[in-house]
Amino acid sequence: MNTTTLPLTFPVTLNGIETTSLSMRRPKVRDMLVGEKKGKSDAEREIHVFANLCEVTPDLIQELDMADYAELQKTYQDFLS
């Protein structure tokens, strides 16, 4: 599986655009490096990695409900196992 689509339980509206789902692709080493360069803390690094994998802005990831964010984390972990 190369991409997983995650429907959002709590859709996000950012800049007038509603997002109801996110598609996350399989991570590569370069995605981890992007997170390392852009994030100051573990949480910021993870947000940048997720934004990169979902092809959205970090701002959108930051607006997610924690329940949806937890599902995003689970999806990421599933790719690694």
TAWO-V337293 format. One record per residue. N is the residue number from 1. RES is the residue in one letter. OMEGA is omega as a letter, one per 40 degrees, with the letter a starting at -180 (none if undefined). BURIAL is 1 if it has 9 or more other C-alpha atoms within 8 Angstrom, else 0. Layout:
<<N	RES	OMEGA	BURIAL> <N	RES	OMEGA	BURIAL>>
This chain:
<<1	M	a	0> <2	N	a	0> <3	T	i	0> <4	T	i	1> <5	T	a	0> <6	L	i	1> <7	P	a	0> <8	L	i	1> <9	T	a	0> <10	F	a	0> <11	P	a	1> <12	V	i	1> <13	T	a	0> <14	L	a	0> <15	N	i	0> <16	G	a	0> <17	I	i	0> <18	E	i	0> <19	T	a	1> <20	T	i	1> <21	S	i	1> <22	L	i	1> <23	S	a	1> <24	M	i	1> <25	R	i	1> <26	R	i	1> <27	P	i	1> <28	K	a	0> <29	V	a	0> <30	R	i	0> <31	D	i	1> <32	M	a	1> <33	L	i	0> <34	V	i	1> <35	G	i	1> <36	E	a	1> <37	K	a	0> <38	K	a	1> <39	G	i	1> <40	K	i	0> <41	S	i	0> <42	D	a	0> <43	A	i	0> <44	E	i	1> <45	R	a	1> <46	E	i	1> <47	I	i	1> <48	H	i	1> <49	V	a	1> <50	F	i	1> <51	A	i	1> <52	N	a	1> <53	L	a	1> <54	C	a	1> <55	E	i	0> <56	V	i	0> <57	T	i	0> <58	P	i	1> <59	D	i	0> <60	L	i	1> <61	I	a	1> <62	Q	i	0> <63	E	a	0> <64	L	i	1> <65	D	a	0> <66	M	i	0> <67	A	i	0> <68	D	i	1> <69	Y	i	1> <70	A	i	0> <71	E	i	1> <72	L	i	1> <73	Q	i	0> <74	K	i	0> <75	T	i	1> <76	Y	i	1> <77	Q	i	0> <78	D	i	0> <79	F	a	0> <80	L	a	0> <81	S	none	0>>
